[in-house]
Amino acid sequence: MHTIAIVILNWNGSQMLRTYLPTVIGWSSDNPVYVADNGSTDNSLAMLAAEFPTVRVIPLDRNYGFAEGYNRALARVDAKYAVLLNSDVQVTPYWLDHLLAYLESHPRVAACQPKICSMDRLDDFEYAGAAGGFLDRFGYPYCRGRIFGTVETDEGQYDQDVPVLWASGAALCIRLDVYREVGGLDGRFFAHMEEIDLCWRLWTRGYGVACVTRSRVFHVGGGTLHKENPQKTYLNFRNNLLMLFKNLPDGKLRKVMAVRYVLDRLAALHFLLSGQAANARAVMRARRDFRKLRTEFAASRAENLEHAARCGTAAPLSRLCILWQYYVRGRHKYSQLPKGKEKR
């Protein structure tokens, strides 16, 4: 068994692999690097065989999406820890050492992420994860270094290793036995929000999640779907609602869903008035499909709530309404938010 394995999920990303794999191989010491290919139709497999013969390839027969693709790939990896790494990530010296050292010295922390900065603007954080993520009281994700569309410059203001609710799936280091213990990523999500759902399950089973800022990587972001793509909008809204349904206790779920009924419709109206009719339709379709799918997630909900009650450890959900803080109070940076309200 290896101590740690790096696993990159690829779908038609030959050019991304050619560009960013060299840094991963170069700064991963003797740890194995896997590429799990999600049924690519480009030249990814031939390119890997010709240019990166030391990389271990896990061919999948079709595109299973991010969540199930990783589940199937990690089932074939024998290691204590695994890093789920996007194909458009450039790593830096000792990035892996810092993640490994943190997990080795914090046995109840199951997963962590590095500080994630932008490949396009090297001094800025990157949208997908920044310096660790939280959820506000109504289920909206935000990060140290990124709230909604505002991405901060990295000036060392978040250079503290801290517990977070969720770690980004762009560069997620996790104990592989715990990943399997909690059921891995939820393949029904296909893509988007699945890492937040996974981290929530880790918390409610007594494990921690952290951001290790001594480890730093650079992420291109948006390599699969642009942030304004209607399919991404659909998956984000649908999966966010499913995640809340899976994990929130009854009393909180009713309150949150009542508020989200209004807020999601306001989001659709905003898209419509902004000339983004396809995104408006995506929001409403997401809500419609959520209602249809809830029964399929009832067993998962019961299991998660049972574990949370048995463990007595709740995920550190924020008491903030991030919409109010951002749009009404004008607080666009994590450092401007009221202190001590990350947990409730």
C-alpha positions in Angstrom: 0.0 0.0 0.0 1.2 3.5 -0.9 1.0 6.3 1.6 -0.6 8.7 -0.8 -1.8 8.6 -4.3 -2.7 11.5 -6.6 -5.8 10.7 -8.8 -6.8 13.0 -11.7 -10.2 12.5 -13.3 -10.0 13.3 -17.0 -12.6 13.8 -19.7 -11.4 15.0 -23.1 -8.7 17.1 -21.3 -5.6 16.0 -23.3 -4.3 19.5 -23.5 -4.8 20.2 -19.8 -3.0 17.0 -18.9 -0.1 17.8 -21.2 0.2 21.3 -19.6 -0.2 20.5 -15.9 0.8 16.9 -15.4 4.6 17.7 -15.4 4.4 19.7 -12.2 2.3 17.0 -10.5 4.8 14.3 -11.4 7.7 16.5 -10.6 6.5 17.5 -7.1 4.9 14.3 -6.0 8.1 12.5 -5.1 7.7 8.7 -5.6 4.0 8.7 -4.9 1.9 7.2 -7.7 0.0 9.5 -10.1 -3.2 8.1 -11.6 -5.3 9.4 -14.4 -8.8 8.0 -14.4 -10.2 8.6 -17.9 -14.0 9.2 -17.9 -14.6 7.7 -21.4 -12.7 10.4 -23.3 -13.2 10.7 -27.1 -10.1 12.8 -27.7 -6.5 11.5 -27.8 -6.0 11.6 -24.0 -5.2 7.9 -23.6 -2.8 7.8 -26.5 -1.1 11.0 -25.3 -0.6 9.6 -21.8 0.9 6.4 -23.2 3.3 8.3 -25.4 4.3 11.3 -23.2 3.7 10.1 -19.6 4.5 6.4 -19.4 4.9 6.5 -15.6 1.4 7.7 -15.0 -1.0 4.9 -14.1 -4.2 5.0 -16.2 -7.6 3.8 -15.0 -9.8 3.7 -18.1 -13.6 4.0 -17.5 -16.0 2.9 -20.1 -18.0 6.1 -20.2 -18.4 9.5 -18.6 -19.7 8.9 -15.1 -19.4 12.5 -14.1 -17.1 13.9 -11.4 -18.7 12.0 -8.4 -19.2 8.5 -9.7 -16.0 8.8 -11.8 -14.0 9.3 -8.7 -15.8 6.6 -6.8 -15.0 4.0 -9.5 -11.4 5.2 -9.8 -10.7 5.2 -6.1 -12.0 1.7 -5.7 -9.0 0.6 -7.7 -6.4 2.6 -5.7 -4.5 1.1 -2.8 -3.2 3.9 -0.6 -3.7 5.4 2.9 -4.5 8.8 1.5 -5.8 10.0 -1.9 -5.7 13.4 -3.5 -8.5 14.2 -5.9 -6.9 16.7 -8.2 -8.4 18.5 -11.2 -6.5 18.2 -14.5 -6.2 22.0 -14.7 -4.2 22.4 -11.4 -0.5 23.4 -11.3 1.1 22.3 -8.0 4.1 23.9 -6.2 7.1 22.5 -4.3 6.2 20.5 -1.2 2.5 20.9 -1.7 1.9 17.3 -1.0 4.2 17.2 2.0 2.3 19.9 3.9 -1.1 18.1 3.3 0.3 14.8 4.4 2.0 16.3 7.5 -1.2 17.9 8.6 -3.3 14.8 8.3 -0.6 12.7 10.0 -0.6 15.1 13.0 -4.4 15.5 13.1 -5.9 12.0 13.2 -9.5 13.1 13.5 -9.2 15.3 10.4 -10.3 13.2 7.5 -9.8 15.7 4.6 -8.0 18.9 3.8 -7.3 21.2 0.9 -4.4 23.5 0.0 -4.7 27.2 -0.6 -6.0 27.5 -4.2 -5.0 30.5 -6.2 -5.8 31.5 -9.8 -3.7 30.3 -12.7 -4.8 33.4 -14.7 -4.1 35.9 -11.9 -1.4 34.4 -9.7 -1.8 36.8 -6.8 -5.6 36.1 -6.5 -7.5 33.3 -4.9 -9.4 31.0 -7.3 -13.2 30.8 -7.2 -13.5 27.1 -6.6 -12.3 26.8 -3.0 -9.9 29.6 -2.3 -8.7 29.1 1.3 -11.5 26.8 2.5 -15.3 26.9 2.4 -18.4 27.4 4.5 -22.2 27.3 4.0 -24.4 30.1 5.2 -27.7 29.4 7.1 -29.6 29.0 3.8 -27.1 26.7 2.1 -25.1 29.2 0.0 -21.4 28.3 -0.2 -18.7 30.9 0.4 -15.0 30.8 1.0 -12.1 32.5 2.8 -11.0 34.6 -0.2 -14.2 34.4 -2.3 -17.8 35.4 -1.7 -20.1 35.0 -4.7 -18.3 36.7 -7.6 -15.8 38.7 -5.5 -12.4 37.0 -5.5 -9.8 38.5 -3.2 -6.1 39.0 -3.8 -4.0 36.7 -1.6 -2.0 38.9 0.7 -1.5 36.3 3.4 -4.7 37.4 5.2 -5.9 33.8 5.4 -2.5 32.0 6.1 -3.8 30.1 9.0 -4.7 26.4 9.0 -8.3 26.3 10.1 -11.2 23.9 10.3 -13.7 24.5 7.4 -17.0 23.0 6.5 -15.9 21.9 3.1 -12.7 21.5 1.1 -12.6 22.0 -2.6 -12.9 19.0 -5.0 -10.3 20.7 -7.2 -7.6 19.5 -4.8 -9.0 17.4 -2.0 -6.7 15.2 0.1 -8.7 12.6 2.1 -8.1 9.4 4.1 -9.2 6.7 1.7 -10.6 4.4 4.4 -12.8 7.2 5.6 -13.9 8.1 2.1 -15.1 4.5 1.7 -16.6 4.4 5.2 -18.9 7.4 4.5 -19.9 6.2 1.1 -17.6 8.4 -1.1 -19.0 11.1 -3.3 -22.7 10.9 -4.1 -22.8 9.7 -7.7 -26.4 10.8 -8.2 -25.1 14.4 -8.1 -23.0 13.8 -11.3 -21.1 17.0 -10.7 -21.1 20.1 -8.5 -21.7 20.3 -4.7 -20.7 16.7 -4.3 -17.6 17.6 -2.3 -19.6 19.8 0.0 -22.0 17.0 0.6 -19.1 14.6 1.3 -17.5 17.0 3.8 -20.8 17.5 5.5 -21.1 13.8 6.0 -17.5 13.7 7.4 -18.4 16.3 10.0 -21.6 14.5 11.1 -19.6 11.3 11.6 -17.1 13.0 13.9 -14.4 13.9 11.5 -12.9 17.2 10.7 -12.1 19.1 7.5 -9.4 21.8 7.2 -7.5 24.1 4.9 -3.7 23.8 5.0 -2.4 27.1 3.7 1.3 26.2 3.6 0.3 24.0 0.7 -0.5 26.1 -2.4 -1.7 25.2 -5.9 -2.9 27.2 -8.9 -6.2 26.3 -10.6 -7.4 27.4 -14.1 -11.1 26.8 -13.2 -14.1 26.5 -15.5 -12.3 23.9 -17.6 -15.5 21.8 -18.1 -18.4 24.2 -17.8 -18.3 28.0 -17.8 -19.7 29.5 -14.6 -22.7 30.9 -16.6 -23.4 27.7 -18.4 -27.1 26.8 -17.9 -26.2 23.1 -17.2 -23.8 24.2 -14.4 -26.6 26.5 -13.0 -29.0 23.6 -13.1 -26.6 21.2 -11.3 -25.6 23.8 -8.7 -29.2 24.6 -7.7 -30.5 21.1 -7.9 -27.6 19.5 -6.0 -27.6 22.3 -3.4 -31.2 21.5 -2.6 -30.6 17.8 -2.5 -27.6 18.3 -0.2 -29.7 20.3 2.2 -32.4 17.7 2.1 -29.9 14.9 2.8 -28.3 16.6 5.8 -30.5 19.2 7.6 -32.6 18.1 10.6 -36.3 18.4 10.2 -36.9 21.7 12.0 -34.1 23.5 10.1 -34.9 21.9 6.8 -38.5 23.3 6.8 -37.3 26.8 7.6 -34.5 26.8 5.1 -36.7 25.3 2.3 -39.4 27.9 2.9 -36.8 30.7 2.5 -35.2 29.0 -0.5 -38.6 28.8 -2.2 -38.6 32.6 -2.4 -34.8 33.1 -3.0 -34.5 30.6 -5.9 -37.4 32.3 -7.7 -35.8 35.7 -7.2 -32.6 34.2 -8.6 -34.5 33.0 -11.7 -36.1 36.4 -12.1 -32.7 38.1 -11.8 -31.4 35.8 -14.6 -34.4 36.6 -16.7 -34.1 40.4 -16.3 -30.4 40.1 -17.1 -31.1 38.5 -20.5 -30.2 35.0 -19.3 -33.4 33.2 -20.0 -31.7 29.8 -20.3 -30.2 30.2 -16.8 -33.6 31.2 -15.4 -35.2 28.1 -16.9 -32.3 26.0 -15.4 -33.1 27.3 -11.9 -36.8 26.4 -12.2 -36.0 23.0 -13.8 -33.6 22.3 -10.9 -36.4 23.0 -8.3 -38.8 20.8 -10.3 -36.3 17.9 -10.5 -35.4 18.3 -6.8 -39.1 17.7 -5.9 -39.1 14.6 -8.1 -35.9 13.2 -6.7 -36.4 13.7 -3.0 -37.9 10.3 -2.4 -34.7 8.7 -3.9 -32.6 10.5 -1.2 -34.9 9.7 1.8 -32.8 6.7 2.9 -29.6 8.7 2.7 -31.2 11.5 4.7 -32.3 9.0 7.4 -28.8 7.5 7.6 -27.1 10.9 7.8 -29.4 12.2 10.5 -28.9 9.0 12.5 -25.1 9.3 12.3 -25.3 13.0 13.3 -27.5 12.2 16.3 -25.3 9.3 17.4 -22.1 11.3 17.0 -23.4 14.5 18.5 -21.1 16.5 16.2 -22.9 18.9 13.9 -21.2 20.5 10.9 -20.1 24.1 11.5 -22.9 25.8 9.5 -22.7 29.6 9.6 -25.3 31.7 11.3 -24.8 34.3 8.7 -27.1 35.1 5.8 -24.4 35.7 3.2 -26.9 37.4 0.8 -27.7 40.0 3.4 -24.0 40.5 4.3 -22.9 40.8 0.6 -25.8 42.7 -1.1 -27.2 44.8 1.8 -24.2 45.3 4.1 -21.7 45.5 1.3 -19.3 43.0 2.9 -17.6 41.4 -0.1 -14.6 39.9 1.7 -14.5 37.1 4.2 -12.4 39.3 6.6 -15.3 41.8 6.7 -17.9 39.3 7.9 -18.9 39.4 11.6 -16.5 37.3 13.6 -17.4 34.1 15.4 -20.5 33.2 13.3 -19.0 30.4 11.2 -20.7 27.9 13.6 -24.3 27.6 14.9 
